[in-house]
Structures are given as C-alpha cells and as structure tokens.
Amino acid sequence: MTRVITEIRDHVAHVTLTRADKMNAVDPDMAEAIVAAGEALVGNDEIRAVLLSGEGRAFCAGLDVASFGKHASGGDQTDRIVKRTHGDSNLMQEVAMIWRKVPVPVIAAVQGVAFGAGFQLALGADVRIAAPGTKFAVMEAKWGLVPDMGGMVLMPTLMRSDVIRLMTYTAEPVAAEKGLDWGFVTEIADDPHARALEIVTLIAEKSPSATRLAKSLIAQAESGASEAEVLMAESVEQAKLIGGAHQKEIVAANMAGRKPVF
C-alpha cells in the first residue's frame, strides 16, 4: 500500500501521508516513504514550498504499535538504532530531520493527533497549522522510551525547557490551544489544510532564491553560531541576492503594481 503521495502543483509540493486507516501511524514502510519523499525534494529546483499533511482524521498517531512490539522483542537493538544511515541520523530520526534539509519552507497541516513520531515529524516542518482541539504528545515515556526521532534537536528551537521536560516526562497529550502558548503550534485554523495552502501559495509568489536563502540563514542563526558568524551570514546571503534576476523582477513588479513572474 502506498504510504506517501507527492504531487507538485504551481511550484508547491503537496506531500500527503496516506495510511488513513491506521491514522497514518509510522511503520517501517511509512518511515522509508516519508524519508524518500523528502529526499526527492531536496534537489528539486522547481519547488518553492511544501505542504505536509495526513489523510483522514489524524495527522499521524505515532509509531505503529505492531512495529514497536516486533522491534521491542527482537533482542539487542543497539546496532539498528545507533548506526547512522542518513548523515547524522538513523532512519527514524530522518523522518523528522529530512524536512529541515528540504531547502524551501515546509508547512504542516495538523488535525486529530500528532503523537510521538507524528509530533516529531510535525516539528520538522517550518510552520505548524493545527485544527482546534488537535492533540500533541511526546509519547515515548508511555512505552518506557525517550524521544528518539529528532525531538531533542527540534524541541529546544521552539519550546521552553520546562515544557519539554513536562511533555517528555509525562507523555500527556496537549491540546493545540496550549501548544500555541507553548510555542510548537504556529496557528490554529478551523481548516488547517486550507490555511496551510494559503501560506504556501503566498510563499510561492515570493522570490525563490530569497526564500531558500532565508531558510538557510534562519537555520544558521538557530544552530548556535556566534553573533559575528550570523551577522556575516546575513551580509553574504544578501550580497548574493541584490541585483540578481529574482530581485530585479521583484522590484519591477512592485513598481508596476503587478505580481512578479519567476
């Protein structure tokens, strides 16, 4: 069964989890499919934004329980988990981290639940739009585990330490409304997919080169680089843009009162 579908329309990649009958729970095939979908977009120069969503009543319910049981009963898991298969990550970590490697903004439309693997997948996006009442959870403590899908890289960029600790220690679901206060939900919308589509459409109308460099610059600023390094990066990236074809078209379009054409 197909786990993920990618459709590219008007320079926007629509990446959809399609295991609705299982609330888009992540099994090995789903993990491979999510990573493959992201990898296919990394070198795609035509896309300007990504809309990441899940079919059905849930964005992603987390790790597939049957898969968890199989792995948990399989003896020593050190080699499978510790081995780096995707740069700095293993396969399951790359489910979330690949979206930080995609060079354009990734907007996640989240409904129902985003638990465990689903929560960390959503954190890999640049922006999260959630339906009212959507539940989020760091679910690993329920199974006697720790977050191991990039959560400890991604959560500190969005959330206070006490919030990370509370969610990690308790595994209690948190409603989108509280998530908005706690920093990991960007907006709440009655129709998160429609709102996410508005955002990616707006992004796709902007300078493609400026948007890509902006995502790269933000990543540098969040990486722990020094103040001097970030200030230099601002200048270097800006110098690449000024007078370029995309920037000239933006200026011309603004002067003429029309939309730019790239």
C-alpha positions, 0 to 999 in steps of 0.5 A: 500500500502506498504510504506517501503521495507527492504531487507538485502543483504551481511550484508547491509540493503537496506531500500527503501521508496516506495510511488513513486507516491506521491514522497514518501511524509510522511503520517501517514502510511509512518511515522509508516513504516519508524519508524518500519523499523528502529526499526527492525534494531536496534537489528539486529546483522547481519547488518553492514550498511544501505542504505536509499533511495526513489523510483522514482524521489524524495527522499521524498517531505515532509509531505503529504499535505492531512495529514497536512490539516486533522491534521491542522483542527482537533482542539487542537493538543497539546496532539498528538504532545507533548506526547512522544511515542518513548523515547524522541520523538513523532512519527514524530520526530522518523522518523528522530531520529530512524536512529541515534539509528540504531547502524551501519552507515546509508547512504542516497541516495538523488535525486529530493527533500528532503523537510521538513520531507524528509530533516529531515529524510535525516539528520538522516542518517550518510552520505548524497549522493545527485544527482546534482541539488537535492533540500533541504528545511526546509519547515515548515515556508511555512505552518506557522510551525517550524521544528518539526521532529528532525531538531533542534537536527540534524541541529546544528551537521552539519550546521552553525547557520546562515544557519539554521536560513536562511533555517528555516526562509525562507523555500527556497529550496537549491540546493545540490551544496550549501548544500555541502558548507553548510555542510548537503550534504556529496557528490554529485554523478551523481548516488547517489544510486550507490555511496551510495552502494559503501560506504556501501559495503566498510563499510561492509568489515570493522570490525563490532564491530569497526564500531558500536563502532565508531558510538557510540563514534562519537555520544558521542563526538557530544552530548556535553560531556566534553573533559575528558568524550570523551577522556575516551570514546575513551580509553574504546571503544578501550580497548574493541576492541584490541585483540578481534576476529574482530581485530585479523582477521583484522590484519591477513588479512592485513598481508596476503594481503587478505580481512578479513572474519567476 
